[in-house]
Amino acid sequence: MSQRVTSRSSRTSQLRTRATVLAAGLGVSVALGAGVASAADTTAASGAAGAVQAQAAAQAKAAKAEAAKAEKAAQAAAAKKAAAKKAAAVREAAKKAKPSWIDPVKKYTLSASFAQAGGMWQHKHSGQDFAVPSGTQVLAAHGGTVVKAGGNGAGDGPAYGNAVVIKHGNGTYSQYAHLSKIEVRIGQVVKTGQEIARSGNTGNSSGPHLHFEIRTTPNYGSAIDPVKFLRAKGVKV
């Protein structure tokens, strides 16, 4: 073989080697570029997914807070409604309940008042007069026990005529005078509103009426304003 052929063959072999190396380098570059692009895509996708998850978590938290707020408001509304219902029931029960104290007669006209001065009395008037016809029902203004009953003011003097005194559980006494008829006896327990006598014109009286007193003892001289007392008990005198 001639020297020229050998040289040409060697040159061709070198060119092929360089081409192979370049091709290999190009493949590595392409592969590397593809890997970088793939990694970038993966990172972007991961970031987007994280943002979506964060948004979803925030929305869930907000929805939970709103639900808790709504539930709290509903509970408050229910409690308010229950309280109003209970208050209404208490008011209704109070309406239906029998009054603790009542007027001693049902229909009347107030006449001589407590502590009123005048020639009819030795001192000032010791009670409140309820002008009613003779024979009107006289009722126990409050439940209690009869401690006085009879003529001569039941021991308080002839000015009272026929009279009854009732002792009540709260330490007060009620007195009913100028009666035409007494329907209870000493020691008898009576209820609020129970008929205890009939009104009249006995004793020192200028006309048919009921003389009514509230006392701190069973006896004359311990009277307090009966109208003021009854009104304090809710009675519309």
C-alpha positions as CSV (number, residue, x, y, z in Angstrom):
1,M,0.0,0.0,0.0
2,S,1.3,3.4,-0.8
3,Q,2.0,6.1,1.7
4,R,-0.8,8.3,0.2
5,V,-3.5,5.7,0.8
6,T,-2.4,5.1,4.3
7,S,-2.5,8.8,5.1
8,R,-6.0,9.2,3.6
9,S,-7.2,6.2,5.6
10,S,-5.8,7.6,8.8
11,R,-7.3,11.0,8.1
12,T,-10.8,9.4,7.5
13,S,-10.5,7.4,10.7
14,Q,-9.8,10.6,12.7
15,L,-12.7,12.4,11.2
16,R,-15.0,9.5,12.1
17,T,-13.7,9.5,15.7
18,R,-14.3,13.2,16.0
19,A,-17.8,12.9,14.6
20,T,-18.6,10.1,17.1
21,V,-17.3,12.2,20.0
22,L,-19.3,15.2,18.9
23,A,-22.5,13.1,18.5
24,A,-22.0,11.7,21.9
25,G,-21.5,15.2,23.4
26,L,-24.6,16.4,21.6
27,G,-26.6,13.5,23.0
28,V,-25.4,14.3,26.5
29,S,-26.4,17.9,26.1
30,V,-29.8,17.1,24.7
31,A,-30.4,14.6,27.6
32,L,-29.2,17.1,30.1
33,G,-31.5,19.8,28.7
34,A,-34.4,17.5,28.8
35,G,-33.7,16.6,32.4
36,V,-33.5,20.3,33.4
37,A,-36.8,21.0,31.6
38,S,-38.4,18.0,33.3
39,A,-37.2,19.1,36.7
40,A,-38.5,22.7,36.1
41,D,-41.9,21.3,35.1
42,T,-42.0,19.1,38.2
43,T,-41.1,22.1,40.5
44,A,-43.8,24.3,38.9
45,A,-46.4,21.6,39.2
46,S,-45.5,21.0,42.8
47,G,-45.7,24.7,43.5
48,A,-49.1,25.0,41.9
49,A,-50.4,22.0,43.8
50,G,-49.1,23.5,47.1
51,A,-50.9,26.7,46.3
52,V,-54.1,24.9,45.6
53,Q,-53.8,22.9,48.8
54,A,-53.1,26.1,50.8
55,Q,-56.1,27.8,49.3
56,A,-58.3,24.8,50.0
57,A,-57.0,24.7,53.6
58,A,-57.7,28.4,54.1
59,Q,-61.2,28.0,52.7
60,A,-61.9,25.0,54.9
61,K,-60.7,27.0,57.9
62,A,-62.9,29.9,57.0
63,A,-65.9,27.6,56.4
64,K,-65.3,26.0,59.8
65,A,-65.1,29.3,61.6
66,E,-68.3,30.5,59.8
67,A,-70.1,27.3,60.8
68,A,-69.0,27.7,64.4
69,K,-70.2,31.3,64.4
70,A,-73.5,30.3,63.0
71,E,-73.9,27.5,65.5
72,K,-73.0,29.9,68.4
73,A,-75.6,32.4,67.1
74,A,-78.2,29.7,66.8
75,Q,-77.5,28.6,70.4
76,A,-77.8,32.2,71.6
77,A,-81.1,32.6,69.8
78,A,-82.4,29.3,71.2
79,A,-81.3,30.3,74.7
80,K,-83.0,33.7,74.3
81,K,-86.2,32.1,73.0
82,A,-86.2,29.6,75.9
83,A,-85.7,32.4,78.4
84,A,-88.6,34.4,76.9
85,K,-90.8,31.3,77.0
86,K,-89.9,30.7,80.6
87,A,-90.6,34.3,81.6
88,A,-94.0,34.1,79.8
89,A,-94.8,30.9,81.6
90,V,-93.9,32.5,84.9
91,R,-96.1,35.5,84.2
92,E,-99.0,33.3,83.1
93,A,-98.6,31.2,86.3
94,A,-98.6,34.4,88.4
95,K,-101.8,35.5,86.7
96,K,-103.5,32.1,87.4
97,A,-102.2,31.9,91.0
98,K,-104.5,33.1,93.7
99,P,-103.5,36.5,95.2
100,S,-101.8,36.4,98.5
101,W,-103.9,39.3,99.8
102,I,-107.3,40.6,98.6
103,D,-109.8,43.4,99.5
104,P,-112.0,42.4,102.4
105,V,-115.2,43.2,100.3
106,K,-115.7,43.0,96.6
107,K,-117.6,46.1,95.7
108,Y,-117.2,49.2,97.8
109,T,-116.6,52.9,98.1
110,L,-113.7,54.1,100.3
111,S,-115.0,56.4,103.0
112,A,-113.2,57.4,106.2
113,S,-109.5,56.8,105.8
114,F,-106.7,55.8,108.1
115,A,-105.6,58.5,110.7
116,Q,-108.5,60.7,109.7
117,A,-109.5,63.2,112.4
118,G,-113.1,63.8,113.4
119,G,-115.7,63.8,116.2
120,M,-116.7,60.2,115.5
121,W,-113.5,58.9,117.1
122,Q,-111.8,59.4,120.4
123,H,-108.5,59.7,118.6
124,K,-107.8,59.5,114.9
125,H,-109.5,56.9,112.8
126,S,-107.7,53.6,113.3
127,G,-108.6,51.9,110.0
128,Q,-110.1,52.2,106.5
129,D,-113.9,52.2,106.0
130,F,-115.4,50.4,103.0
131,A,-118.9,51.7,102.5
132,V,-121.1,48.7,101.5
133,P,-124.7,47.7,102.2
134,S,-125.5,45.7,105.3
135,G,-125.3,42.0,104.7
136,T,-122.4,42.3,102.2
137,Q,-120.0,39.3,102.3
138,V,-116.9,40.1,104.3
139,L,-113.8,38.0,103.2
140,A,-110.6,37.1,104.9
141,A,-108.0,39.4,103.3
142,H,-105.4,36.7,103.9
143,G,-105.3,33.2,105.2
144,G,-104.7,32.8,109.0
145,T,-106.2,31.8,112.3
146,V,-109.1,33.6,114.0
147,V,-107.9,35.0,117.4
148,K,-110.8,37.2,118.3
149,A,-114.5,37.0,117.4
150,G,-117.6,38.5,119.1
151,G,-119.4,41.6,120.3
152,N,-117.9,44.5,122.1
153,G,-115.3,44.8,119.4
154,A,-114.2,41.2,120.3
155,G,-112.6,42.8,123.4
156,D,-111.5,46.0,121.8
157,G,-114.5,48.1,123.0
158,P,-118.1,48.7,122.1
159,A,-117.2,51.3,119.4
160,Y,-116.3,48.5,117.0
161,G,-119.6,46.6,117.5
162,N,-119.3,43.0,116.3
163,A,-115.7,42.3,115.2
164,V,-113.3,39.6,114.1
165,V,-109.4,39.6,114.3
166,I,-107.3,37.1,112.2
167,K,-103.7,36.4,112.9
168,H,-101.6,35.9,109.7
169,G,-98.4,33.9,109.2
170,N,-96.3,37.0,108.4
171,G,-96.8,38.4,111.9
172,T,-99.6,40.8,111.1
173,Y,-103.3,40.8,112.0
174,S,-106.4,42.0,110.2
175,Q,-109.5,43.3,111.9
176,Y,-113.1,43.5,110.6
177,A,-115.7,45.6,112.6
178,H,-119.3,46.8,112.7
179,L,-120.5,43.4,111.5
180,S,-124.1,42.3,111.4
181,K,-123.2,38.6,111.5
182,I,-120.0,36.7,112.5
183,E,-119.5,33.3,110.8
184,V,-116.2,32.1,112.3
185,R,-115.0,31.2,115.8
186,I,-111.8,31.6,117.7
187,G,-109.1,29.1,116.7
188,Q,-110.6,28.5,113.3
189,V,-108.2,28.5,110.4
190,V,-109.5,30.4,107.4
191,K,-108.2,30.8,103.8
192,T,-107.7,33.9,101.7
193,G,-111.1,35.0,100.3
194,Q,-113.1,32.8,102.7
195,E,-116.3,34.4,103.9
196,I,-116.0,35.2,107.6
197,A,-118.9,37.6,108.3
198,R,-121.5,40.0,106.9
199,S,-121.1,43.7,107.0
200,G,-123.4,45.8,109.2
201,N,-123.9,49.0,111.3
202,T,-123.2,47.9,114.8
203,G,-121.2,49.9,117.4
204,N,-120.2,53.5,116.8
205,S,-121.2,53.7,113.1
206,S,-122.8,56.4,111.1
207,G,-124.1,54.0,108.4
208,P,-123.5,50.5,107.1
209,H,-119.9,49.8,106.2
210,L,-116.9,47.6,107.0
211,H,-114.2,49.0,109.3
212,F,-110.9,47.3,108.3
213,E,-107.6,47.4,110.1
214,I,-104.1,46.0,109.7
215,R,-102.4,45.6,113.1
216,T,-99.0,44.5,114.4
217,T,-100.7,42.9,117.4
218,P,-104.2,41.5,118.0
219,N,-105.2,44.5,120.0
220,Y,-106.4,48.1,119.5
221,G,-103.6,50.7,119.3
222,S,-101.2,48.8,116.9
223,A,-102.9,49.7,113.6
224,I,-101.0,50.7,110.5
225,D,-102.3,52.2,107.2
226,P,-104.3,49.3,105.7
227,V,-104.6,50.8,102.2
228,K,-100.9,51.3,102.0
229,F,-100.3,47.8,103.3
230,L,-102.6,46.2,100.8
231,R,-101.2,48.1,97.9
232,A,-97.7,47.0,98.8
233,K,-99.1,43.4,98.5
234,G,-100.4,44.1,95.0
235,V,-104.0,44.7,95.9
236,K,-105.7,47.5,93.9
237,V,-107.6,49.3,96.6
